[in-house]
Structures are given as structure tokens and as C-alpha cells.
Amino acid sequence: MNDDALYMALALEQARRAAEEGEVPIGAVLVCDGAVVAHGRNAREWGADPTAHAELIVIRDGAEKLGRWRLSGCTLYVTLEPCPMCAGAMVNARIDRLVYGAADPKAGAVGTLYDLSSDARLNHSFAVTRGVLEQECGELLREFFQRLRKRGRGQNQGVR
């Protein structure tokens, strides 16, 4: 297993934990200089926080642990293509590289609907590797939403 697949597998573990907690199963891992600095998962339902996306959680935690807001030299691994909010945070944090699993046709902002990773109008760009463990990442999301539909819940209320 290569390093990207290894770190994405860690992000998938976080996504599975999110699903167990009633959250949309998205997980993320921040790696800097070959070491995992932060990991996290969606916590919007649990924290009643619309900004508690997995990516923002690991960016905040990683910046705190590293003692700097510029996360140059870091790679962010996330199971689903980031939305505009999260991709914007990556630009602002000066992330060097993003690796994601499944594309997001509804909100993807690093190639699907928008591409904030390489927009020349912004003050930073970052490299993107797409489709790492794509099948596993996508299947976890599909199964989660199928279970919600079977329960007849129009929106996720969380379990806490």
C-alpha cells in the first residue's frame, strides 16, 4: 500500500466513526513531514455547527499543534472532495497538497463544480490527487444515505 492509500485508509477510519455517531461519514487526516499531525471527522450534527466539516476540524487542530496558521509542507487527506468553504480554508492555510477519495457532484470545489485549488485569482494554489480509495470512500457515503432513506428520515438528526 502506498503512502496516499495508507493515509486515506486512516481518513476512512475517521469517516466510519462519523457514521457511527450519526454524522455524514467524511473523515480527514493532516500529514506534515511524513507524520500524522491531526485527524478528524464531520461533527456538524453533534456540535450543531455548520462549519464542523472534517477538513476544517483537522486544519484547526493541525495549526494549533504545529503552532502556525501556514500549513505549508502539509498534505490533507479527505474521503470526499472538499466543498467551497473547505477548499477556501485550504487556500488560506497554504496547504501544499490535497488527496481526496470520492468526487462530490453536488458541492465539489477542487475540480468538479469549481476549482479553488488552481484559481489564478487567489493568492495560493495547491496540488490535488483525486480518486485515492475512491470506491471505498464512495460506498461508505452511499450506504450511509441508503440507511437514512430506509428509516424515512429526510435529514440527519444525529444520534447524540
Beta strands, then each sheet from edge to edge (+ up, - down):
strand 1: 27-32
strand 2: 35-41
strand 3: 74-80
strand 4: 97-102
strand 5: 127-129
sheet 1: 2+ 1- 3+ 4+ 5+
end
